[in-house]
């Protein structure tokens, strides 16, 4: 049975919700940004009231189309500040969204339980050492630093298998791992450095992944993060991320029907209602 933090996920367990708390002003979705102590505290209390299962804290935006890289020192300072505030108002498991070993170490030393690495442990060579020492729960994202070709599903499964091998070498039990097929991070061009370059249509890639979640699982629960993302804006003709709520909810509901075990979202209340209905209607 897989546990992320102290929460059971996958199998016959309910679909879980991971609420996004961004501490980076550069984030593409400004409504998710919380910087002051009061804003962070209120956001966490609200998400908990709305039924969230985990809080995912980010200190640096990794949207492929933005140049938003900040120093490790800045990223760590933002995240540690948020962690301390969260721990004072809630007992929810905290996930830290980082692919940098130093930031991960700082957060783990503060008692957080989950590392959400969008590079699947591939970006920072020292990350293996850190996760091997602390043995946290892991969310591993499909990622490659080089251009990838070929069938979308096959390629995504291959990249995730590579990350699973790294986790195994780092002595992380299989029961502490969730996979993320990286919706929004496979694009043709980008300004950042935390995405996988593809030659094919990136919108069709994301749609294909959502349609085929069960085939990607490889005996691990799947986390899906589609909330307010660019493929929705592309399909709906909505440039402003704040205008993509209904599209986000639709994609999340379909993801649940297609096998998602955790939904990572900016919109906890709406997502909770959507997955409650989708779970009852899934086969």
N, C-alpha and C positions, 0 to 999 in steps of 0.2 A: 504493500500500500504506500503510495507516494504521499509524503508530507512536505509542505513548503512552510517553513517556520513550524508552527504547531498545528497547522490546518491540513486536514486530509483533502486531497484533490484527485480527480480522475475517477474512473470506474463508476460505481453507483452513487458517489457523492454528488451533492448539488453542484451546479456550475458556480464557481466562485467569482468574486469581483475584486479587482485590484484598482484602487483609486489613485489617480495621478496627482502628485503634488510637485509642481515645478518651482524651483527657487532661482531659476535663470531668467532674467528680464528679456533675454534674447529669444525665448521660446516662441515658436510659430503660433501658439494658441494663447493669446494674452490672458484670457479668462482663467487659465490654470496656474498663472504665476502668483505666488504668494511669498512675500519677502519679509514683511514685518512680523514680529512675534504675535500680534493680535490677529493678523490675517492667517498665519499658519495655524494657530490654535483654533480659530473659528472654522477654517476649512476642514480640519481633521474632525472636529466635533460634528460638523454637518455631514461629512461622509460616513462617519460611524452611525449617526442617526438614520441615514438612508440605507444602511445595510452592507457597507463595504466589508471585505474580509482581510484585506491588506492595504497598506499605504506604500506607494512606490515613489521614492524621493529622487529627484534629478537636480543636478547642479550645473549642468551644461547642456544646451540644446544640441541635438545631433541630427536635426533635419538636413537631408542631403543637399537641399537647394539654398541653405544659409551658411554664411561664413561666421560661425558662432563659437569657434574654439576659444576656450579660456585656459589659463594656467591651472596646473594641478592644485596649487595653493588656493586659488579662488574657488575652484570646484569643491574642494574638500571643506573649506570654510563655510560655504553655503550649506552643504549637506549636513555637516556636524551641528550647525546652528539649528537646522530644522529637526534633526533627530532628537536633540535635547528637549525641544519644545514639545514634540510629539510624545515622547516618553513621559512627560509631566502631565499630559491630559488623557492618555489612552494606553491601553495594553495591546492594541492591534500589532500584529507582526509588521515589521518595517523592512521593505525591500529598498536597496540602493541601486539606482540606474547608473552604472559606470563601467567603463572598460579599462580603467587605469588602476594598476595594482596599489599604488600609494593611497589613492582615494578609498579603495576597497578596504585596505588595511585599517585606515583611520576609522572608517565606519564600523568595521567588525570589532575593533577595540572598544567601541561605544556600546556594543551589545546587540547590534542589528543581526538579523537571522538569515537574510536573503540577499544574494548578489544577482542583479539582472544585467548581464553583460551582452550588449548588442553586437559584440564581435565574437561571441561564443568562445571566449578565452583565447582568441587569436591575435588581438591587437597588441597587448602588452605581455612580453615574454615572462615578466615577473609575476603575472597573475596566477600562474600555476602554483608557484611557491606560497602565495598568500592563501589561496583556497585550500591547499593541502594542509596548511598550518591550522586554519580555523574550521575547516569542513562545514561551510554554510550550505544552505539550500541554494540551488542554482537555477536561473532561467537562462537558457542558452539559445542565442539567436543565430539564424543562418547568416553566414558572412564569408566573404573572400576578398582579399586585398587586390586580387587580379580580376580581369574581365572573365565572366563565365559564359559558356555557350551551351546549347543543347536544350533538351526537354526541361521545362520549368520544374515539374514535380521531381524528376530524377535528380536534377542538380541540387534542389533544395534539400532533399533527403541525404545526398552525398555530403553536403556542407555540414548538416547537423550531425551526421555520423562522425565526421572529423572532430567536431567539438566534444562529442560523447567520449571519443578515445582520449582526448586531452583530460577530460574530467576523470576518467578511469585511472589514468596515470597519476592524477592528483589525489587519488584515494577517496573520491567523492562517491558515496553509495548511490546506486542507480535509483533508489527510492527517494532521493533528495533532488531529483532533476526534472525540470519541465522544459519543453521545447517551444520555441517561438519561430515561426517561418518568416518573420521579418517583413510584414506588410509595410510598404512605403520606403523600404531601404534597398530595393533593386531598381536602379534607374540608369538611363543612358549617359547622363552627365550630372555633375554636381559640384558645388563649391566647397563642401566639407570633405572630410576624409573617412567618415564612418558609414560608407555605403558600399554596396556591391554593384559593379558596372555590368550592364547587360546590353546586348545589341538589339534584342527583341522589344516589343511593345510592353512598357512597364505596367500600364493599366491592365492589359490582358494577363500579365503575369500575376498580379495581385488577385484578380478575379479567379484565375485558375486555381490558385492556392486555396482560396476560401471554398471553392467548390469541391476540393479534394482533401480536406483536412484529415479524414480518417486514414488515408493512405500515407500520410506524412508522419503519423504518430510514432511508429517504431517502438511500441510498448511503453511510451511515455505520455503523460498528459500534455495537452497542447494549450498554450496561451496565445490569444489573438488580441492584437492592438490595432483597431481600425479607426478609433475615435477621431473624427474631424480631419481625417488625413486627405492627402492630395488626390488620390484616385477618386474619392467621392466628389471632390471639387471639380475634377475633370469630367466626370460622368454627368454631374448636375449643372455644370456651368456656374458654379458658385466659388468665386475667388476668395471670399472671406471665410476663414475656418469657422467663424461663429455662426455661419448660415448653413452648416452641414449636420445639424443635430438629427434631423429626421433620416437622412441618409446613413448616419452612423448607427442609429438604432436598428434600421433595416438590416444593415450588414452584420451587426452583432447578433441579431436574432437568427439570421441564416447561418452564421458561424456556429451557433449553438446546435442548430438542427443538423449541421454537417459534422459535429463532433468536438467542438471547442470545450475545454474544461475550465478555463479561466478567461475572463474578459477584462482587459486592462482599459480603463476608460476615464475620460474627463467628466462624464455625465452620470454619476452614480445612481441617482434616483430613477432617471429614465431607463438606464441600462438594467437596473434591478427588475423593473416591471416587464421590460421586453424579454429578458431571459427567463423570467418566471413563466410567461406564456409560451415561449419557444420550447422550454424544457418539457412542458406538458404536451406539446404538439409533436415533438420529435419522436421518431420511430425507435 
